[in-house]
Amino acid sequence: MGSMDFLNIRAPLKTIYDFGRSFLFEYETPRVVRMRSQKIGLIYRTIQMVLFSYLIGFVFIYSKGYQRFDYPGSSVLTKTKGILQRNLTDGTVQIWDSNDLVVPAQESDAFFIATNILFTDHQVQGVCPEDIQTGSIGIRCGNDSHCAAGIATLYGNGIKTGKCVKSTGTCEISGWCPTETDIAPESPILYGFDSVTVLVKNHIIFRKFNVKRRNILESFRQEYLLTCRFHPTRDPLCPVFALRDMVTHAGESLEEMAVKVSLA
């Protein structure tokens, strides 16, 4: 039994020893066969060129596989500054600041600047003739029987009092008087657009690379931002745009646009 156990242990050790000597001190080389065949050689080189063209043309040049890409996240904020003026009928001047100009105060992907207004001076709660330009049914009248009291004028400006105003031929109403003027002015009521500026803040972040960029550089001082105005050649990095310059570069006239439209 003792000799048999010794043989059982020796056999695995010899196998391990042979494997280790073969692994450390022996190596194999592939056999190379050179075939002189134009057909096989052409197929072989064609496959090589196809793979080479795919790697260079598609992977590296077209797809730019050696680069890493990331979609940026960005935000753009605008701040409008400026003072406009409006002459009142009593000879005084009404001031409009940036809070009055930008309507609404916040807008998605846009900002609006009021350039003209329809304004009715000295409106108070009272009674007055309905506006004949309203065009609603039941506004015109010949006597009081045509103006039933307590009924709101359709698309009008108030509640009928039951009286007919002979001078205008319309029913008397209770509401804001005088009624609103819906006739567009021929020239802008507001003036002073040269003082209006728009500050544009643009923030961009590439989260994969933790890279942040913005159009207001760290080197910009507060004094510079208060005085600079964007110009394509003299000051292309200034983030403050004059309203008149924006309209001029768009090929429009600010005076003409201010009559009928708001700037957006």
C-alpha positions, 0 to 999 in steps of 0.5 A: 500500500505504501508504494502504491500511494507513492506512485499515485502522488508522483504521477500528478507531480510529473504532469505539473512538472512537464507542463511548467517546463513546456510553458517556460522553455518551449514556444511555437511558431506558425507555419507560413505558406507563400502562395503565388496566385494573382486571384488570391492576392487580389482578394487579400489586398482588396479586403485590406484596403476595404478595412483600411478605408473604413477605419480612416474614412468612416471611423476617424474622418467622418465619425471622428471616433477618436473624439468624445462628444457631449451635448451642451446645456445652455441658458440665455438671459436678457435684461432691458434697460432704458427710459422712454418719455410720453407727453401728456395732454396737460403738458407734463411728461410721463416717464417709462422705465424698463419695468414699463417697457418690457411686457410681459416681464418674463417671456420664454425664448423672447422679450418684448419692448413696447414702442407704441400704446393706445392710451386714454387719458383721465379715465375714471369710474363714471357714466359716459356714452358708449364708443360708437366704434365698438360696433356691437348690436344694441349700442346705437339708439334713438331714445331711452327705450332702446337702452335697457338698463343693467345690460352689459354691452356686447364687446363694449365698455360697460353696463347700460344705464337706460339712457340714450345720449342724443349727441352721440346716438349711443347708449349711456354706460357705467364703467371707465370713462371716457371709453378707450380709444382704439384708433392707432396713432400715426406716430409713436407716442413714446420717444427716447429709444436711443437710451434702450439697451439689452444685456444678453447673458449666455451660459453654456456647460458641457457636463461630461467634461465639466467645462463651463463657458459664458459670454461675459468674461472674467476680465470684464469690469463693471465699469466696462459693462456700464459703458460698452456697446456692441459693435461688430468691429470696434467691440465685438465682445460687448454683451450690451446691445443698443436697441437702435443698432439691433433694428438697424442690423436687421435692415429695419427702421426703428421709427417705422417699426415703432408705429405699428409693432412691438419689438421682439 
